[in-house]
Amino acid sequence: MKQVEAREAVILLRSMTRVLCIVGVLALVFTTVNVTRFATSRDVPLPIAVLLDPMIVLLTERTEAFSQVSDLSQLPALCVP
C-alpha cells in the first residue's frame, strides 16, 4: 500500500514541477516584453531594448548579493563574474 501512495506523490510532484516551470517561463516572457516595450516607447533601439531586461536582472541580483553580505571578506568572491 505504501508504494502506491509514494508513486502518487511522485506523480503529483512532477506535475507541480512542470506547472511551476511553465509559470516561470511565462513570467520571464511577460517581463521581457514589458521592459522591451517600455524601452522602445522611449526611442531606445530594439536590439538594445531586448538586452535591457537581462541586464536589469543581473544588476538587481548583484545588488541584493552585496546587501546581504555581513562579512566584508566575502566581497571579493562576489565581484568575480
CNS distance restraints for C-alpha pairs under 8 A (distance, minus, plus):
assign (resid   1 and name CA) (resid   5 and name CA) 6.79 0.50 0.50
assign (resid   2 and name CA) (resid   6 and name CA) 6.17 0.50 0.50
assign (resid   3 and name CA) (resid   7 and name CA) 5.92 0.50 0.50
assign (resid   4 and name CA) (resid   8 and name CA) 6.15 0.50 0.50
assign (resid   5 and name CA) (resid   9 and name CA) 6.16 0.50 0.50
assign (resid   6 and name CA) (resid  10 and name CA) 6.21 0.50 0.50
assign (resid   7 and name CA) (resid  11 and name CA) 6.25 0.50 0.50
assign (resid   8 and name CA) (resid  12 and name CA) 6.12 0.50 0.50
assign (resid   9 and name CA) (resid  13 and name CA) 6.09 0.50 0.50
assign (resid  10 and name CA) (resid  14 and name CA) 6.12 0.50 0.50
assign (resid  11 and name CA) (resid  15 and name CA) 6.20 0.50 0.50
assign (resid  12 and name CA) (resid  16 and name CA) 6.11 0.50 0.50
assign (resid  13 and name CA) (resid  17 and name CA) 6.05 0.50 0.50
assign (resid  14 and name CA) (resid  18 and name CA) 6.26 0.50 0.50
assign (resid  15 and name CA) (resid  19 and name CA) 6.27 0.50 0.50
assign (resid  16 and name CA) (resid  20 and name CA) 6.12 0.50 0.50
assign (resid  17 and name CA) (resid  21 and name CA) 6.13 0.50 0.50
assign (resid  18 and name CA) (resid  22 and name CA) 6.24 0.50 0.50
assign (resid  19 and name CA) (resid  23 and name CA) 6.22 0.50 0.50
assign (resid  20 and name CA) (resid  24 and name CA) 6.09 0.50 0.50
assign (resid  21 and name CA) (resid  25 and name CA) 6.22 0.50 0.50
assign (resid  22 and name CA) (resid  26 and name CA) 6.18 0.50 0.50
assign (resid  23 and name CA) (resid  27 and name CA) 6.12 0.50 0.50
assign (resid  24 and name CA) (resid  28 and name CA) 6.16 0.50 0.50
assign (resid  25 and name CA) (resid  29 and name CA) 6.21 0.50 0.50
assign (resid  26 and name CA) (resid  30 and name CA) 6.03 0.50 0.50
assign (resid  27 and name CA) (resid  31 and name CA) 6.18 0.50 0.50
assign (resid  28 and name CA) (resid  32 and name CA) 6.10 0.50 0.50
assign (resid  29 and name CA) (resid  33 and name CA) 6.08 0.50 0.50
assign (resid  30 and name CA) (resid  34 and name CA) 6.21 0.50 0.50
assign (resid  31 and name CA) (resid  35 and name CA) 6.10 0.50 0.50
assign (resid  31 and name CA) (resid  53 and name CA) 7.61 0.50 0.50
assign (resid  32 and name CA) (resid  36 and name CA) 6.07 0.50 0.50
assign (resid  32 and name CA) (resid  50 and name CA) 7.40 0.50 0.50
assign (resid  32 and name CA) (resid  53 and name CA) 5.72 0.50 0.50
assign (resid  33 and name CA) (resid  37 and name CA) 6.00 0.50 0.50
assign (resid  34 and name CA) (resid  38 and name CA) 6.05 0.50 0.50
assign (resid  35 and name CA) (resid  39 and name CA) 6.12 0.50 0.50
assign (resid  35 and name CA) (resid  49 and name CA) 7.42 0.50 0.50
assign (resid  35 and name CA) (resid  50 and name CA) 7.87 0.50 0.50
assign (resid  35 and name CA) (resid  52 and name CA) 7.18 0.50 0.50
assign (resid  35 and name CA) (resid  53 and name CA) 6.08 0.50 0.50
assign (resid  36 and name CA) (resid  40 and name CA) 6.10 0.50 0.50
assign (resid  36 and name CA) (resid  46 and name CA) 7.52 0.50 0.50
assign (resid  36 and name CA) (resid  49 and name CA) 4.98 0.50 0.50
assign (resid  36 and name CA) (resid  50 and name CA) 5.41 0.50 0.50
assign (resid  36 and name CA) (resid  52 and name CA) 7.28 0.50 0.50
assign (resid  36 and name CA) (resid  53 and name CA) 7.38 0.50 0.50
assign (resid  37 and name CA) (resid  41 and name CA) 6.04 0.50 0.50
assign (resid  37 and name CA) (resid  49 and name CA) 7.86 0.50 0.50
assign (resid  38 and name CA) (resid  42 and name CA) 6.70 0.50 0.50
assign (resid  39 and name CA) (resid  43 and name CA) 6.78 0.50 0.50
assign (resid  39 and name CA) (resid  44 and name CA) 5.43 0.50 0.50
assign (resid  39 and name CA) (resid  49 and name CA) 5.47 0.50 0.50
assign (resid  40 and name CA) (resid  44 and name CA) 4.89 0.50 0.50
assign (resid  40 and name CA) (resid  45 and name CA) 6.38 0.50 0.50
assign (resid  40 and name CA) (resid  46 and name CA) 6.27 0.50 0.50
assign (resid  40 and name CA) (resid  49 and name CA) 6.31 0.50 0.50
assign (resid  44 and name CA) (resid  48 and name CA) 6.76 0.50 0.50
assign (resid  44 and name CA) (resid  49 and name CA) 6.04 0.50 0.50
assign (resid  45 and name CA) (resid  49 and name CA) 6.09 0.50 0.50
assign (resid  46 and name CA) (resid  50 and name CA) 6.12 0.50 0.50
assign (resid  47 and name CA) (resid  51 and name CA) 6.69 0.50 0.50
assign (resid  48 and name CA) (resid  52 and name CA) 6.42 0.50 0.50
assign (resid  49 and name CA) (resid  53 and name CA) 7.75 0.50 0.50
assign (resid  51 and name CA) (resid  55 and name CA) 6.45 0.50 0.50
assign (resid  52 and name CA) (resid  56 and name CA) 6.06 0.50 0.50
assign (resid  53 and name CA) (resid  57 and name CA) 6.22 0.50 0.50
assign (resid  54 and name CA) (resid  58 and name CA) 6.18 0.50 0.50
assign (resid  55 and name CA) (resid  59 and name CA) 6.10 0.50 0.50
assign (resid  56 and name CA) (resid  60 and name CA) 6.15 0.50 0.50
assign (resid  57 and name CA) (resid  61 and name CA) 6.15 0.50 0.50
assign (resid  58 and name CA) (resid  62 and name CA) 6.13 0.50 0.50
assign (resid  59 and name CA) (resid  63 and name CA) 6.11 0.50 0.50
assign (resid  60 and name CA) (resid  64 and name CA) 6.07 0.50 0.50
assign (resid  61 and name CA) (resid  65 and name CA) 6.15 0.50 0.50
assign (resid  62 and name CA) (resid  66 and name CA) 6.27 0.50 0.50
assign (resid  62 and name CA) (resid  78 and name CA) 7.86 0.50 0.50
assign (resid  63 and name CA) (resid  67 and name CA) 6.21 0.50 0.50
assign (resid  64 and name CA) (resid  68 and name CA) 6.25 0.50 0.50
assign (resid  65 and name CA) (resid  69 and name CA) 6.60 0.50 0.50
assign (resid  65 and name CA) (resid  78 and name CA) 7.47 0.50 0.50
assign (resid  66 and name CA) (resid  75 and name CA) 7.34 0.50 0.50
assign (resid  66 and name CA) (resid  78 and name CA) 7.46 0.50 0.50
assign (resid  69 and name CA) (resid  74 and name CA) 6.99 0.50 0.50
assign (resid  69 and name CA) (resid  75 and name CA) 7.37 0.50 0.50
assign (resid  71 and name CA) (resid  75 and name CA) 7.81 0.50 0.50
assign (resid  74 and name CA) (resid  78 and name CA) 6.80 0.50 0.50
assign (resid  75 and name CA) (resid  79 and name CA) 6.50 0.50 0.50
assign (resid  76 and name CA) (resid  80 and name CA) 6.88 0.50 0.50
